[in-house]
Amino acid sequence: MKTTKRPRAAHTVGQAVAVAVLIAGTTLLGASPSYADDGPSVPPGTEATSEPPVPVDPNDPDLKMPEGGTLAPGRVLDI
């Protein structure tokens, strides 16, 4: 009985296909779905407000203002 050898190119192509199928299978079947967190996006109590954090007294003598100058109303910029 005569045995025939398989060509080496067909052998390496078969191995490459087997590796590709294995990698694709583990990538597609091994991945778990991800879910978004429904919690708050900022920590509680740190939400931005449009009020100044500290009340400013325009009549305070310790403020370094030129003589006759007045303070503008306080404002907070949301950056």
C-alpha positions in Angstrom: 0.0 0.0 0.0 1.3 3.4 -0.9 0.9 6.4 1.4 0.7 9.9 0.1 2.0 12.8 2.0 -0.1 15.9 2.4 1.5 19.0 0.9 3.1 21.2 3.5 1.3 24.4 2.3 -2.1 22.7 2.9 -1.0 21.7 6.4 0.0 25.2 7.4 -3.1 26.7 5.9 -5.2 24.3 7.9 -3.4 25.3 11.1 -3.8 29.0 10.3 -7.6 28.5 9.8 -7.8 26.5 13.1 -6.0 29.3 15.0 -8.2 32.0 13.4 -11.4 30.1 14.3 -10.2 29.6 17.9 -9.3 33.3 18.4 -12.6 34.5 16.8 -14.6 32.0 18.9 -13.0 33.1 22.2 -13.4 36.8 21.3 -17.0 36.5 20.4 -18.2 34.0 22.9 -15.9 34.9 25.8 -16.9 38.6 25.9 -19.5 39.6 28.5 -21.9 42.5 27.8 -21.3 45.8 29.5 -23.9 47.9 31.1 -24.0 51.6 31.8 -24.1 52.7 35.4 -27.4 54.4 36.3 -26.0 56.2 39.3 -25.3 60.0 39.5 -22.5 61.3 37.2 -21.2 63.6 39.9 -20.8 62.9 43.7 -23.8 64.1 45.7 -23.4 67.5 47.1 -20.9 68.7 44.5 -23.4 69.9 41.9 -22.6 73.4 40.4 -24.6 76.3 41.7 -24.8 79.9 40.5 -24.6 81.3 44.0 -21.3 82.6 45.4 -19.9 80.1 48.0 -19.3 82.9 50.6 -21.4 86.0 51.1 -19.4 89.2 50.3 -19.8 92.3 52.5 -19.3 95.3 50.3 -18.9 97.6 53.4 -16.0 95.6 54.9 -13.1 98.0 55.7 -10.5 95.2 55.2 -11.1 94.9 51.5 -8.4 96.5 49.4 -10.5 98.8 47.2 -9.6 102.2 45.9 -11.3 105.1 47.7 -14.9 105.4 46.5 -15.0 102.0 44.7 -17.8 99.5 45.2 -18.0 95.8 44.7 -20.0 94.3 41.9 -22.5 91.6 42.8 -20.9 88.2 43.4 -21.0 85.6 40.7 -19.7 82.1 40.1 -18.5 80.9 36.7 -19.2 77.3 35.9 -16.0 76.0 34.3 
